[in-house]
C-alpha cells in the first residue's frame, strides 16, 4: 500500500517497464499507480507510452490525483496515449491545465 506524494519522471517509469523481465511488474509502476498523489514529470519523454497509459488508467479508475508536466499539445497527447488517455488527463473533474509558452 503506497501513500503520500510520489514524483516520477515519465522516462524512468517507461524505462522500468521496458527493462523489466517478461511477466515481472516493476515496483515503480505499482508505486506510481497506488500513490495518493502522483507527479508525473516530462510526460512524452518515455520510450514506452503503454506503461504510462496503464498508470493513467489505473489512477483514473481509483480517482487518484495526478499532476503532469509535458511539452505535448492536446492532440499530441491523444496520439501518444490514445483518445481515452488524453481525455482522462484533460477532462477530469479536477483537471487544471497550465500552459507556458516561450
LOKERO-637710 format. One record per residue (C-alpha): residue number from 1; residue in three letters; x, z, y. Coordinates in steps of 0.1 Angstrom, whole numbers. Layout:
LOKERO-637710
<r><resi>NUM</resi><resn>ALA</resn><u>X</u><w>Z</w><v>Y</v></r>
...
end
This chain:
LOKERO-637710
<r><resi>1</resi><resn>UNK</resn><u>0</u><w>0</w><v>0</v></r>
<r><resi>2</resi><resn>UNK</resn><u>15</u><w>-11</w><v>33</v></r>
<r><resi>3</resi><resn>UNK</resn><u>6</u><w>3</w><v>66</v></r>
<r><resi>4</resi><resn>UNK</resn><u>17</u><w>1</w><v>102</v></r>
<r><resi>5</resi><resn>UNK</resn><u>32</u><w>-28</w><v>121</v></r>
<r><resi>6</resi><resn>UNK</resn><u>53</u><w>-54</w><v>103</v></r>
<r><resi>7</resi><resn>UNK</resn><u>73</u><w>-81</w><v>121</v></r>
<r><resi>8</resi><resn>UNK</resn><u>85</u><w>-111</w><v>101</v></r>
<r><resi>9</resi><resn>UNK</resn><u>98</u><w>-145</w><v>112</v></r>
<r><resi>10</resi><resn>UNK</resn><u>78</u><w>-173</w><v>95</v></r>
<r><resi>11</resi><resn>UNK</resn><u>111</u><w>-187</w><v>84</v></r>
<r><resi>12</resi><resn>UNK</resn><u>120</u><w>-155</w><v>65</v></r>
<r><resi>13</resi><resn>UNK</resn><u>86</u><w>-155</w><v>47</v></r>
<r><resi>14</resi><resn>UNK</resn><u>88</u><w>-192</w><v>39</v></r>
<r><resi>15</resi><resn>UNK</resn><u>124</u><w>-189</w><v>26</v></r>
<r><resi>16</resi><resn>UNK</resn><u>115</u><w>-158</w><v>5</v></r>
<r><resi>17</resi><resn>UNK</resn><u>87</u><w>-178</w><v>-12</v></r>
<r><resi>18</resi><resn>UNK</resn><u>108</u><w>-209</w><v>-17</v></r>
<r><resi>19</resi><resn>UNK</resn><u>138</u><w>-190</w><v>-32</v></r>
<r><resi>20</resi><resn>UNK</resn><u>118</u><w>-166</w><v>-55</v></r>
<r><resi>21</resi><resn>UNK</resn><u>118</u><w>-174</w><v>-92</v></r>
<r><resi>22</resi><resn>UNK</resn><u>87</u><w>-191</w><v>-106</v></r>
<r><resi>23</resi><resn>UNK</resn><u>60</u><w>-166</w><v>-111</v></r>
<r><resi>24</resi><resn>UNK</resn><u>77</u><w>-139</w><v>-91</v></r>
<r><resi>25</resi><resn>UNK</resn><u>59</u><w>-129</w><v>-59</v></r>
<r><resi>26</resi><resn>UNK</resn><u>83</u><w>-119</w><v>-31</v></r>
<r><resi>27</resi><resn>UNK</resn><u>80</u><w>-84</w><v>-17</v></r>
<r><resi>28</resi><resn>UNK</resn><u>80</u><w>-97</w><v>19</v></r>
<r><resi>29</resi><resn>UNK</resn><u>49</u><w>-119</w><v>12</v></r>
<r><resi>30</resi><resn>UNK</resn><u>28</u><w>-90</w><v>-2</v></r>
<r><resi>31</resi><resn>UNK</resn><u>41</u><w>-67</w><v>26</v></r>
<r><resi>32</resi><resn>UNK</resn><u>30</u><w>-92</w><v>52</v></r>
<r><resi>33</resi><resn>UNK</resn><u>-4</u><w>-96</w><v>36</v></r>
<r><resi>34</resi><resn>UNK</resn><u>-10</u><w>-58</w><v>34</v></r>
<r><resi>35</resi><resn>UNK</resn><u>4</u><w>-47</w><v>68</v></r>
<r><resi>36</resi><resn>UNK</resn><u>-21</u><w>-30</w><v>91</v></r>
<r><resi>37</resi><resn>UNK</resn><u>-8</u><w>-53</w><v>119</v></r>
<r><resi>38</resi><resn>UNK</resn><u>15</u><w>-83</w><v>114</v></r>
<r><resi>39</resi><resn>UNK</resn><u>35</u><w>-101</w><v>140</v></r>
<r><resi>40</resi><resn>UNK</resn><u>45</u><w>-135</w><v>126</v></r>
<r><resi>41</resi><resn>UNK</resn><u>72</u><w>-149</w><v>148</v></r>
<r><resi>42</resi><resn>UNK</resn><u>80</u><w>-186</w><v>153</v></r>
<r><resi>43</resi><resn>UNK</resn><u>52</u><w>-199</w><v>132</v></r>
<r><resi>44</resi><resn>UNK</resn><u>61</u><w>-235</w><v>123</v></r>
<r><resi>45</resi><resn>UNK</resn><u>98</u><w>-229</w><v>117</v></r>
<r><resi>46</resi><resn>UNK</resn><u>93</u><w>-222</w><v>80</v></r>
<r><resi>47</resi><resn>UNK</resn><u>101</u><w>-247</w><v>53</v></r>
<r><resi>48</resi><resn>UNK</resn><u>71</u><w>-237</w><v>31</v></r>
<r><resi>49</resi><resn>UNK</resn><u>39</u><w>-237</w><v>51</v></r>
<r><resi>50</resi><resn>UNK</resn><u>20</u><w>-229</w><v>18</v></r>
<r><resi>51</resi><resn>UNK</resn><u>33</u><w>-194</w><v>17</v></r>
<r><resi>52</resi><resn>UNK</resn><u>23</u><w>-188</w><v>53</v></r>
<r><resi>53</resi><resn>UNK</resn><u>-11</u><w>-203</w><v>47</v></r>
<r><resi>54</resi><resn>UNK</resn><u>-16</u><w>-178</w><v>18</v></r>
<r><resi>55</resi><resn>UNK</resn><u>-6</u><w>-149</w><v>41</v></r>
<r><resi>56</resi><resn>UNK</resn><u>-30</u><w>-160</w><v>68</v></r>
<r><resi>57</resi><resn>UNK</resn><u>-59</u><w>-165</w><v>44</v></r>
<r><resi>58</resi><resn>UNK</resn><u>-54</u><w>-131</w><v>28</v></r>
<r><resi>59</resi><resn>UNK</resn><u>-52</u><w>-113</w><v>62</v></r>
<r><resi>60</resi><resn>UNK</resn><u>-83</u><w>-131</w><v>75</v></r>
<r><resi>61</resi><resn>UNK</resn><u>-102</u><w>-122</w><v>44</v></r>
<r><resi>62</resi><resn>UNK</resn><u>-94</u><w>-85</w><v>49</v></r>
<r><resi>63</resi><resn>UNK</resn><u>-99</u><w>-87</w><v>87</v></r>
<r><resi>64</resi><resn>UNK</resn><u>-63</u><w>-76</w><v>95</v></r>
<r><resi>65</resi><resn>UNK</resn><u>-49</u><w>-83</w><v>129</v></r>
<r><resi>66</resi><resn>UNK</resn><u>-22</u><w>-109</w><v>131</v></r>
<r><resi>67</resi><resn>UNK</resn><u>-1</u><w>-117</w><v>162</v></r>
<r><resi>68</resi><resn>UNK</resn><u>18</u><w>-150</w><v>162</v></r>
<r><resi>69</resi><resn>UNK</resn><u>43</u><w>-168</w><v>183</v></r>
<r><resi>70</resi><resn>UNK</resn><u>46</u><w>-206</w><v>179</v></r>
<r><resi>71</resi><resn>UNK</resn><u>56</u><w>-237</w><v>197</v></r>
<r><resi>72</resi><resn>UNK</resn><u>28</u><w>-257</w><v>179</v></r>
<r><resi>73</resi><resn>UNK</resn><u>-2</u><w>-270</w><v>197</v></r>
<r><resi>74</resi><resn>UNK</resn><u>-37</u><w>-265</w><v>181</v></r>
<r><resi>75</resi><resn>UNK</resn><u>-37</u><w>-300</w><v>165</v></r>
<r><resi>76</resi><resn>UNK</resn><u>-2</u><w>-294</w><v>150</v></r>
<r><resi>77</resi><resn>UNK</resn><u>-14</u><w>-260</w><v>136</v></r>
<r><resi>78</resi><resn>UNK</resn><u>-43</u><w>-279</w><v>119</v></r>
<r><resi>79</resi><resn>UNK</resn><u>-20</u><w>-305</w><v>104</v></r>
<r><resi>80</resi><resn>UNK</resn><u>5</u><w>-279</w><v>91</v></r>
<r><resi>81</resi><resn>UNK</resn><u>-18</u><w>-252</w><v>78</v></r>
<r><resi>82</resi><resn>UNK</resn><u>-50</u><w>-272</w><v>73</v></r>
<r><resi>83</resi><resn>UNK</resn><u>-81</u><w>-270</w><v>95</v></r>
<r><resi>84</resi><resn>UNK</resn><u>-92</u><w>-237</w><v>79</v></r>
<r><resi>85</resi><resn>UNK</resn><u>-59</u><w>-220</w><v>85</v></r>
<r><resi>86</resi><resn>UNK</resn><u>-59</u><w>-231</w><v>121</v></r>
<r><resi>87</resi><resn>UNK</resn><u>-95</u><w>-220</w><v>126</v></r>
<r><resi>88</resi><resn>UNK</resn><u>-86</u><w>-186</w><v>112</v></r>
<r><resi>89</resi><resn>UNK</resn><u>-58</u><w>-183</w><v>139</v></r>
<r><resi>90</resi><resn>UNK</resn><u>-76</u><w>-198</w><v>169</v></r>
<r><resi>91</resi><resn>UNK</resn><u>-113</u><w>-189</w><v>164</v></r>
<r><resi>92</resi><resn>UNK</resn><u>-111</u><w>-154</w><v>150</v></r>
<r><resi>93</resi><resn>UNK</resn><u>-133</u><w>-129</w><v>168</v></r>
<r><resi>94</resi><resn>UNK</resn><u>-103</u><w>-112</w><v>183</v></r>
<r><resi>95</resi><resn>UNK</resn><u>-80</u><w>-142</w><v>189</v></r>
<r><resi>96</resi><resn>UNK</resn><u>-61</u><w>-142</w><v>221</v></r>
<r><resi>97</resi><resn>UNK</resn><u>-41</u><w>-174</w><v>228</v></r>
<r><resi>98</resi><resn>UNK</resn><u>-14</u><w>-172</w><v>254</v></r>
<r><resi>99</resi><resn>UNK</resn><u>3</u><w>-205</w><v>264</v></r>
<r><resi>100</resi><resn>UNK</resn><u>37</u><w>-206</w><v>280</v></r>
<r><resi>101</resi><resn>UNK</resn><u>47</u><w>-239</w><v>294</v></r>
<r><resi>102</resi><resn>UNK</resn><u>81</u><w>-247</w><v>309</v></r>
end
